[in-house]
Amino acid sequence: MAKAPKTFESRKSLMLNVLQGLCRERVEGSGGHHPPPEQWPKTRELADKCGENIYTTRTLLLALEKEGKVHCTHRSINNSLRWYSCDEQAAIKKE
């Protein structure tokens, strides 16, 4: 039986989950502090982890940003956009 095609929403949800996991790792690696944008996950890193191409990944991430779930650097850092989960930022501020 063939797999059902992934919907835009399910791909967006997977992307957010992967980004949150990577952001958590970055926070733990920086002693529980908010890491600088240079250490935020790159579009390419997220694309590779989710099995998507970079253009689809950027589209999914921009949709998540529009929903207020992620932040983007909006300036290229080492020729790549960087992304960060809003949930991780909120968790750090609470501590």
Backbone as numpy.savetxt, mean C-alpha at the origin, in Angstrom:
# Nx Ny Nz CAx CAy CAz Cx Cy Cz
-12.40 -27.13 -12.78 -13.25 -25.96 -12.78 -12.36 -24.71 -12.78
-12.68 -23.74 -13.62 -11.88 -22.52 -13.74 -12.15 -21.59 -12.56
-11.12 -20.84 -12.22 -11.27 -19.86 -11.15 -12.17 -18.72 -11.61
-12.96 -18.19 -10.70 -13.77 -17.02 -11.02 -12.85 -15.81 -11.11
-13.10 -14.92 -12.07 -12.23 -13.75 -12.18 -12.34 -12.86 -10.94
-11.23 -12.26 -10.59 -11.22 -11.37 -9.43 -11.93 -10.06 -9.79
-12.73 -9.57 -8.89 -13.39 -8.29 -9.11 -12.45 -7.16 -8.71
-12.78 -5.97 -9.17 -11.99 -4.79 -8.81 -11.96 -4.63 -7.29
-13.11 -4.82 -6.65 -13.20 -4.66 -5.20 -12.35 -5.69 -4.46
-12.35 -6.93 -4.92 -11.55 -7.95 -4.24 -10.06 -7.69 -4.43
-9.68 -7.20 -5.61 -8.27 -6.87 -5.86 -7.84 -5.67 -5.02
-8.75 -4.72 -4.87 -8.47 -3.55 -4.04 -8.30 -3.95 -2.58
-9.15 -4.85 -2.12 -9.07 -5.34 -0.75 -7.76 -6.08 -0.50
-7.35 -6.93 -1.44 -6.08 -7.63 -1.32 -4.93 -6.63 -1.28
-4.97 -5.63 -2.14 -3.92 -4.61 -2.19 -3.81 -3.90 -0.85
-4.95 -3.54 -0.26 -4.95 -2.85 1.03 -4.37 -3.76 2.12
-4.75 -5.02 2.13 -4.23 -5.96 3.13 -2.72 -6.13 3.02
-2.22 -6.23 1.79 -0.78 -6.37 1.58 -0.06 -5.10 2.02
-0.61 -3.94 1.66 0.00 -2.67 2.06 0.02 -2.53 3.58
-1.06 -2.88 4.24 -1.09 -2.80 5.70 -0.03 -3.69 6.33
0.14 -4.89 5.79 1.17 -5.80 6.30 2.56 -5.23 6.12
2.84 -4.68 4.95 4.16 -4.08 4.69 4.40 -2.87 5.59
3.36 -2.06 5.78 3.50 -0.88 6.65 3.77 -1.30 8.09
3.09 -2.35 8.55 3.32 -2.86 9.90 4.78 -3.30 10.06
5.30 -3.98 9.05 6.71 -4.41 9.08 7.64 -3.20 9.16
7.32 -2.15 8.41 8.16 -0.95 8.40 8.14 -0.26 9.77
6.96 -0.23 10.40 6.83 0.38 11.73 7.65 -0.41 12.74
7.54 -1.73 12.71 8.31 -2.57 13.64 9.80 -2.40 13.41
10.19 -2.25 12.15 11.60 -2.07 11.81 12.16 -0.72 12.18
11.27 0.25 12.42 11.74 1.58 12.80 11.44 1.87 14.27
11.39 0.83 15.08 11.21 0.99 16.52 9.84 1.47 16.93
8.82 1.16 16.15 7.45 1.54 16.50 7.09 2.95 16.09
7.97 3.61 15.33 7.71 4.97 14.89 7.28 4.98 13.42
6.62 6.05 13.05 6.21 6.24 11.66 7.45 6.38 10.79
7.66 5.50 9.80 8.86 5.57 8.96 8.79 6.75 7.99
9.93 7.25 7.54 9.92 8.33 6.56 9.40 7.82 5.21
8.87 8.70 4.37 8.32 8.28 3.07 9.29 7.47 2.22
10.58 7.69 2.38 11.57 6.93 1.62 11.51 5.43 1.94
10.94 5.09 3.09 10.84 3.68 3.49 9.45 3.09 3.27
8.51 3.89 2.77 7.18 3.38 2.48 7.26 2.40 1.30
6.34 1.44 1.21 6.36 0.50 0.09 6.21 1.19 -1.27
6.94 0.67 -2.26 6.89 1.19 -3.63 5.75 0.52 -4.40
5.31 1.19 -5.45 4.29 0.62 -6.33 4.73 -0.75 -6.84
5.97 -0.86 -7.28 6.50 -2.12 -7.84 6.46 -3.24 -6.80
6.84 -2.93 -5.56 6.84 -3.93 -4.49 5.44 -4.48 -4.27
4.45 -3.58 -4.22 3.06 -4.00 -4.04 2.57 -4.80 -5.24
2.93 -4.37 -6.43 2.52 -5.09 -7.64 3.05 -6.52 -7.62
4.31 -6.67 -7.27 4.92 -8.01 -7.23 4.25 -8.90 -6.19
3.97 -8.35 -5.02 3.37 -9.16 -3.95 1.92 -9.55 -4.26
1.23 -8.73 -5.06 -0.18 -9.00 -5.37 -0.38 -9.67 -6.72
0.70 -9.86 -7.47 0.58 -10.49 -8.78 -0.12 -9.62 -9.81
0.04 -8.31 -9.68 -0.57 -7.35 -10.61 0.54 -6.61 -11.35
0.19 -5.97 -12.48 1.18 -5.12 -13.13 1.18 -3.75 -12.44
2.19 -2.96 -12.69 2.31 -1.69 -11.94 1.20 -0.71 -12.28
0.67 -0.76 -13.48 -0.38 0.17 -13.87 -1.70 -0.16 -13.17
-2.03 -1.43 -13.10 -3.22 -1.86 -12.36 -3.04 -1.55 -10.88
-1.85 -1.80 -10.37 -1.56 -1.53 -8.96 -1.77 -0.06 -8.64
-1.24 0.80 -9.49 -1.40 2.24 -9.25 -2.87 2.63 -9.29
-3.64 2.06 -10.23 -5.07 2.35 -10.32 -5.79 1.92 -9.04
-5.48 0.73 -8.54 -6.09 0.23 -7.31 -5.72 1.12 -6.12
-4.45 1.49 -6.04 -3.99 2.32 -4.92 -4.59 3.72 -4.97
-4.72 4.29 -6.16 -5.34 5.61 -6.28 -6.81 5.57 -5.88
-7.49 4.46 -6.18 -8.88 4.29 -5.74 -8.94 4.22 -4.22
-8.00 3.50 -3.61 -7.94 3.41 -2.14 -7.61 4.77 -1.53
-6.77 5.53 -2.20 -6.44 6.87 -1.70 -7.67 7.77 -1.74
-8.43 7.68 -2.82 -9.65 8.47 -2.96 -10.65 8.15 -1.84
-10.64 6.90 -1.37 -11.50 6.47 -0.27 -10.93 6.86 1.09
-9.72 7.42 1.11 -9.10 7.83 2.36 -8.42 6.70 3.12
-8.12 5.60 2.45 -7.53 4.45 3.13 -6.01 4.39 3.03
-5.43 5.09 2.05 -3.98 5.11 1.89 -3.50 6.52 1.57
-2.21 6.74 1.82 -1.55 7.99 1.45 -0.53 7.69 0.37
-0.32 8.66 -0.50 0.69 8.54 -1.55 1.64 9.73 -1.44
2.90 9.51 -1.78 3.87 10.61 -1.72 3.58 11.66 -2.78
2.99 11.30 -3.89 2.68 12.19 -5.02 3.89 12.90 -5.58
5.03 12.48 -5.15 6.28 12.90 -5.79 7.14 11.65 -5.84
7.86 11.55 -6.90 8.67 10.36 -7.09 9.86 10.37 -6.13
10.07 9.26 -5.44 11.24 9.07 -4.58 12.02 7.92 -5.20
13.22 8.23 -5.68 14.02 7.24 -6.41 13.22 6.63 -7.56
12.52 7.50 -8.28 11.76 7.13 -9.47 10.56 6.22 -9.17
10.00 6.30 -7.98 8.86 5.46 -7.62 7.94 6.20 -6.65
6.62 6.02 -6.83 5.68 6.54 -5.84 5.71 5.62 -4.63
5.48 6.18 -3.47 5.47 5.40 -2.22 4.08 5.49 -1.61
3.67 4.43 -0.92 2.31 4.31 -0.38 2.35 3.92 1.09
1.34 4.40 1.84 1.26 4.08 3.26 -0.19 3.95 3.68
-0.47 3.02 4.54 -1.82 2.75 5.03 -2.23 3.78 6.09
-3.40 4.35 5.92 -3.92 5.30 6.91 -4.16 4.62 8.25
-4.53 3.33 8.23 -4.76 2.59 9.47 -3.50 2.50 10.31
-2.36 2.32 9.66 -1.09 2.24 10.39 -0.73 3.58 11.00
-1.02 4.66 10.29 -0.74 5.99 10.84 -1.60 6.25 12.06
-2.86 5.86 11.99 -3.77 6.05 13.12 -3.34 5.21 14.32
-2.88 4.00 14.07 -2.45 3.11 15.16 -1.24 3.69 15.88
-0.31 4.29 15.15 0.88 4.88 15.77 0.50 6.09 16.61
-0.43 6.90 16.12 -0.84 8.10 16.85 -1.53 7.76 18.17
-2.24 6.61 18.22 -2.94 6.20 19.44 -1.99 5.78 20.54
-0.81 5.28 20.15 0.13 4.74 21.14 0.86 5.81 21.89
